[in-house]
């Protein structure tokens, strides 16, 4: 394809990505009346601060409770899940044991299973353990990330030279110290990449909390905003709350990507043998 065609396709893709966010930015500055009386991509006064106050006041500030829950689910969950995933991928790449490839095949099968298909079995398991409607019912399942294990194995093969590991072992380092002191710093870009995937997935997770939780104080943002949206048919003012809350929910994703992109780019040169 010509350069002009490629550029046109990139522009269309950028617009497709940015237009919903742009509409959300415009809509969050409008009052309920202006929301339906003015075009979507047009300012009509500036009601953003009033909308933010309404979001903060609704339900005694429950929105910020949902925000904290999402930070805990996504932040802690993605950090711990990525560390477990990187260790698993490193083990699959660097060690040999009986049945390794068969076990890795089961991991790849896990990639093919959609998360919505596992929600009900996970609920039944959580019910047997007595942890339904608790923090752990949502937090523990997100620690499992089959695609991350696959990605960690591929990145471990590219980032961690076997010669460096052998040199560390020759100097007397044990396997745990070799991993922690030698392999893990090289796998930092891999960790960040997996963290970004998992953080985004957990932050946007909806079906699992919907199945597991009925206590509003445990809701993540996705489920909390959905509960407000359901009330919008009877109370239209909830529409502005949902729009403003949705805008606020995008902020952590943007900050995480902006802050971690330099570590992600470092993966272009990570693991090189000098």
C-alpha angles and dihedrals in degrees: 000000000000122000090250092055093049092048091049091053090049091051091050090049091049092050091048089054100041103038096074091049090047091051089049090053093051094043094051090062094056133089119236092262094049091046091070100027100055135055115272096244097047134090118237108182121312112274098154097113092048089050091050090051090051091051091049093048099045113105093357093297096311090150091071089049088056089047092054091047091053091049090052095044095044102030101044093030095052093043094051094038092051092050092050090045094051091050091049093048091047091051092049090050104041105031133063124213138150114284095010096135093045090052090047088052088058088052090054089050087056089058090058095052112088116231092236089063091058097047097086095045088048090051092052090049092048090049091055090051093046096236100116112132093022134110091253093058089070101027101053098051093053090060088075112083114166095178089052091055090052092047092046091054092051093046092045089056090053102037105038115059115209090224091065092051092049090051090052092049091048088056089057101261116149123228095264093048091045090054096043099042103031113018101036096057089051090049094052093104089049090050092050092048092051091043091056092050093047096042091054092046094049094043090055094040110131115150098056094053089044090057098039105040137061098156108097092209090064096050120120118223095266093057094038093054089047090055089053092047090055089057091052093084090063099029111034093192088076089071092071090045091054093048094048092043090050090054091052091048091060094057098078092050091052093047094049093051094045094047097044101039093092090057089047092052089050086072090077090076102021119121097022117153113236 
